[in-house]
Amino acid sequence: MGRIQHCLIPWRLGGICSYGPVSLLSGLNPCPLHLFLHFFAAAIYGVGRLMLPFPSPKRMWLGFLLILSASHIIFSLLSNQMKHYVMLNKV
């Protein structure tokens, strides 16, 4: 399976796992907190799948790196969004 297909696996679950990210991508839900929550939910889901069928030290290390990289990405996105918000409201 390719990387893009792995990214879309949580969307196949339906419900909040599909309409939540779609509303964020379409701009219907501009709340940064929802972006934060959905991003980490997908990362935690990925770590859970990584631990199957049983956790090993290598898989735990990869799960740690996945959460670490996800936190770096989301915090940089949120800081850029907040800078943009502050610049718009200064005028």
N, C-alpha and C positions, 0 to 999 in steps of 0.2 A: 504494500500500500504506500502511496506517495505521501509526502508531508501535508499537502493540501487536504487529502482525504482524512488524515488523522486529525487535522484541525476541525473538520466538519462533523466528526463523530458525535460530540455532545449535542449538536443541532438535531441529530436524528432522534434524540430522546423525546422531542416534542415539548409542548407546554412552555414553561418559563425558559427552558433551555434553548428554545428556538425563537419565540417571539420577543424575548428580552433583548438579545443581541441585534435582532433585525430592527427593533425600534430604536436602538442606539445608533446603528449604522445609517438609518434613514433620516435621523434628526428629529424623530417624533418624541424621543426621550433624551433631552440634553443634560440630564443630571450626572455630574461626575461621580457621585457615590455609586450609582447603578453600574457605571462603566467599571469602577474599581471592583465591585462585588462580582460581576459576571466574569471579569478577567481572572480573578483569583479562583472562582468556582471552576472555570475551565482548566486552570493549572492544577488544582487539587484533583480534579477528575483524571487528568493525565497522569498524575503521580499514582493514583489508585490503580489505574490500568497498568502502569509500569511495574507495580509490585506483584502482579499476577504472573504465574500461578503461585509463587511464593517469594517473599522478599529475600534478597541477598545483599551483602555489603555493597556490591557494585550498583545494584538497583537503587539502594537507599541513597548512595552518593549522587547518582544521576537525578533522583527525585529532589534532593537538596539543591542541586544546581538548577533544576527546572524552576523551583520556587524562587531561588535567588535571582535568576534572570528575569522571571516574570515580575518580581517586585521592582527591579531596576527599570524595566520598560514602562510599567504603569506609573511609577512615580515621576519619571521624566515626562510622560504624556500629561499627567495632571499638573505638573509645575508649568509646562508650556501653556496649558489651557488657562491656568490661573493668571499667568503673566498677560495673556491676551485679554482676559476679562478685565484686569486692572487697567490696561492701556485704553480699552474702550470706554471705561467709566470715568477716566480722568478728563475727558473732553467735555 
